[in-house]
């Protein structure tokens, strides 16, 4: 068999082309696989980022809701304590006047000091409650107004007692029934219709009758 120079060159050229074609084919395949893997990794990172963001947002929402609930419980507790304390003082002062048929100066003075402290606190807590729970605020506000109006009448009776003990005593006797009625209404507001959950999940009734 004879091999010409042209044939040998052609054979070498054909082999070279075939080798290059095979090389570039394999290279293109690897490059495509790398591109696909890179795209999959990019998509995975994007999905992970989105999931992480969603989890962080949910955690922030839960924390905010928990903080709001905590603030609400504190406001309700403070409001219930202040209103119950004040109405108890009213009932005690009027009951003492009714029972002893006189107005004792020491009890009248103690009531006066307590009322000056508690009424501003009650309306401060109501202002906070309006932000936290407007529905509860609207139910509680009328009772706070009743307390303030009743306090005026108690104050008038105490002032009258300095010059007319009989008239002051009679006035406080009449206020005894009003005080008890208002105390019942406040007990119903905080004890009968408002039950909140404590930190361990148990139901807490904010009422002096449950103390």
C-alpha positions as CSV (number, residue, x, y, z in Angstrom):
1,X,0.0,0.0,0.0
2,X,1.3,3.3,-0.9
3,X,0.7,6.5,1.0
4,X,1.0,9.8,-0.7
5,X,2.0,12.9,1.1
6,X,-1.4,14.5,0.3
7,X,-3.2,11.5,1.8
8,X,-1.1,11.6,4.9
9,X,-1.8,15.3,5.4
10,X,-5.5,14.8,4.8
11,X,-5.6,11.9,7.3
12,X,-3.8,14.1,9.9
13,X,-6.1,17.0,9.3
14,X,-9.2,14.8,9.5
15,X,-8.0,13.3,12.8
16,X,-7.1,16.8,14.2
17,X,-10.6,18.1,13.3
18,X,-12.2,15.1,14.9
19,X,-10.1,15.5,18.0
20,X,-10.9,19.2,18.3
21,X,-14.6,18.5,17.7
22,X,-14.6,15.9,20.4
23,X,-12.7,18.2,22.8
24,X,-15.0,21.2,22.2
25,X,-18.0,19.0,22.5
26,X,-16.9,17.7,25.8
27,X,-16.0,21.3,26.9
28,X,-19.4,22.6,25.9
29,X,-21.1,19.8,27.8
30,X,-19.1,20.5,31.0
31,X,-19.7,24.2,30.6
32,X,-23.4,23.6,30.3
33,X,-23.4,21.4,33.3
34,X,-21.5,24.1,35.3
35,X,-23.9,26.8,34.1
36,X,-26.9,24.6,35.2
37,X,-25.3,23.9,38.6
38,X,-24.6,27.6,39.1
39,X,-28.2,28.5,38.2
40,X,-29.5,25.8,40.6
41,X,-27.2,27.2,43.4
42,X,-28.3,30.7,42.7
43,X,-32.0,29.7,42.9
44,X,-31.3,27.7,46.1
45,X,-29.6,30.8,47.7
46,X,-32.6,33.0,46.6
47,X,-35.1,30.5,48.1
48,X,-33.1,30.3,51.3
49,X,-32.9,34.1,51.5
50,X,-36.6,34.4,51.0
51,X,-37.4,31.7,53.6
52,X,-35.0,33.4,56.1
53,X,-36.6,36.8,55.5
54,X,-40.1,35.3,56.0
55,X,-39.1,33.5,59.2
56,X,-37.5,36.8,60.6
57,X,-40.7,38.7,59.7
58,X,-42.9,36.2,61.4
59,X,-40.6,36.2,64.5
60,X,-40.8,40.0,64.6
61,X,-44.6,39.9,64.3
62,X,-44.9,37.3,67.1
63,X,-42.6,39.4,69.3
64,X,-44.6,42.6,68.5
65,X,-47.9,40.8,69.3
66,X,-46.5,39.4,72.5
67,X,-45.3,42.8,73.6
68,X,-48.7,44.3,72.8
69,X,-50.5,41.6,74.8
70,X,-48.1,42.2,77.7
71,X,-48.7,46.0,77.6
72,X,-52.4,45.4,77.4
73,X,-52.4,43.0,80.5
74,X,-50.3,45.5,82.5
75,X,-52.7,48.4,81.6
76,X,-55.8,46.3,82.5
77,X,-54.2,45.2,85.8
78,X,-53.2,48.7,86.7
79,X,-56.7,50.1,85.8
80,X,-58.5,47.3,87.6
81,X,-56.3,47.8,90.7
82,X,-56.8,51.6,90.8
83,X,-60.6,51.5,90.2
84,X,-61.2,48.7,92.7
85,X,-59.0,50.5,95.4
86,X,-60.9,53.7,94.9
87,X,-64.4,52.3,94.9
88,X,-63.5,50.2,98.0
89,X,-62.4,53.4,99.8
90,X,-65.8,55.0,98.9
91,X,-67.7,51.9,100.2
92,X,-65.6,51.9,103.4
93,X,-66.1,55.6,104.1
94,X,-69.8,55.6,103.4
95,X,-70.3,52.3,105.3
96,X,-68.4,53.7,108.3
97,X,-70.6,56.8,108.3
98,X,-73.7,54.7,108.0
99,X,-72.7,52.4,110.8
100,X,-71.3,54.9,113.3
101,X,-73.7,57.7,112.3
102,X,-70.7,60.1,112.0
103,X,-67.9,61.0,109.7
104,X,-64.5,60.1,111.1
105,X,-61.9,62.6,110.2
106,X,-59.1,60.1,109.9
107,X,-61.0,57.9,107.3
108,X,-62.1,61.0,105.5
109,X,-58.5,62.3,105.3
110,X,-57.3,58.9,104.1
111,X,-59.9,58.8,101.4
112,X,-59.0,62.3,100.2
113,X,-55.4,61.4,99.9
114,X,-56.2,58.2,98.0
115,X,-58.6,59.8,95.6
116,X,-56.1,62.5,94.7
117,X,-53.6,59.7,93.8
118,X,-55.9,57.2,92.1
119,X,-58.1,59.3,89.9
120,X,-55.2,60.7,87.8
121,X,-53.8,57.1,87.5
122,X,-57.1,55.7,86.4
123,X,-57.4,58.2,83.5
124,X,-53.8,57.8,82.6
125,X,-54.3,54.1,82.2
126,X,-57.4,54.7,80.2
127,X,-55.5,56.9,77.8
128,X,-53.0,54.1,77.3
129,X,-55.8,51.5,77.0
130,X,-57.3,53.6,74.2
131,X,-54.2,53.0,72.2
132,X,-53.9,49.3,73.1
133,X,-57.6,48.2,73.0
134,X,-60.1,50.9,71.9
135,X,-63.1,48.5,72.5
136,X,-62.1,47.8,76.1
137,X,-61.5,51.5,76.6
138,X,-65.0,52.4,75.4
139,X,-66.5,49.9,78.0
140,X,-64.3,51.0,80.9
141,X,-64.4,54.8,80.4
142,X,-68.1,55.3,81.6
143,X,-67.2,53.6,84.9
144,X,-64.2,55.9,85.3
145,X,-66.5,58.9,84.7
146,X,-69.0,57.6,87.3
147,X,-66.1,57.2,89.8
148,X,-65.0,60.8,89.2
149,X,-68.6,62.1,89.6
150,X,-69.0,60.1,92.7
151,X,-65.7,61.4,94.1
152,X,-67.0,64.9,93.8
153,X,-70.0,64.0,95.9
154,X,-67.8,62.4,98.5
155,X,-65.6,65.5,98.6
156,X,-68.6,67.7,99.1
157,X,-69.8,65.5,102.0
158,X,-66.3,65.6,103.6
159,X,-66.3,69.4,103.4
160,X,-69.8,69.7,104.8
161,X,-68.7,67.5,107.7
162,X,-66.5,70.3,109.0
163,X,-69.5,72.5,109.7
164,X,-72.6,70.2,109.7
165,X,-71.8,66.6,110.7
166,X,-75.5,65.5,110.6
167,X,-75.9,66.7,107.0
168,X,-72.6,65.1,105.9
169,X,-73.4,61.8,107.5
170,X,-76.8,61.7,105.8
171,X,-75.2,62.4,102.5
172,X,-72.6,59.7,103.0
173,X,-75.4,57.2,103.9
174,X,-77.1,57.9,100.6
175,X,-73.8,57.5,98.8
176,X,-73.3,54.0,100.3
177,X,-75.9,52.5,98.0
178,X,-74.4,54.3,94.9
179,X,-70.9,53.1,95.9
180,X,-72.0,49.5,96.2
181,X,-73.8,49.6,92.9
182,X,-70.8,51.1,91.1
183,X,-68.5,48.5,92.8
184,X,-70.8,45.7,91.4
185,X,-70.6,47.2,87.9
186,X,-66.8,47.5,88.1
187,X,-66.6,43.9,89.4
188,X,-68.7,42.8,86.4
189,X,-66.5,44.7,84.0
190,X,-63.2,43.2,85.2
191,X,-64.4,40.0,86.7
192,X,-67.4,38.9,84.7
193,X,-66.6,40.0,81.2
194,X,-62.8,40.5,81.1
195,X,-60.7,37.4,81.6
196,X,-57.1,37.5,80.4
197,X,-54.4,34.9,80.2
198,X,-51.4,35.0,82.5
199,X,-47.8,34.2,81.5
200,X,-48.3,30.5,82.1
201,X,-51.6,30.3,80.2
202,X,-54.0,30.3,83.1
203,X,-57.0,32.5,83.2
204,X,-56.7,35.5,85.5
205,X,-59.8,37.3,86.7
206,X,-59.1,40.9,87.7
207,X,-61.6,41.3,90.5
208,X,-61.2,42.0,94.1
209,X,-63.9,39.4,94.8
210,X,-61.5,36.7,93.6
211,X,-58.6,38.0,95.7
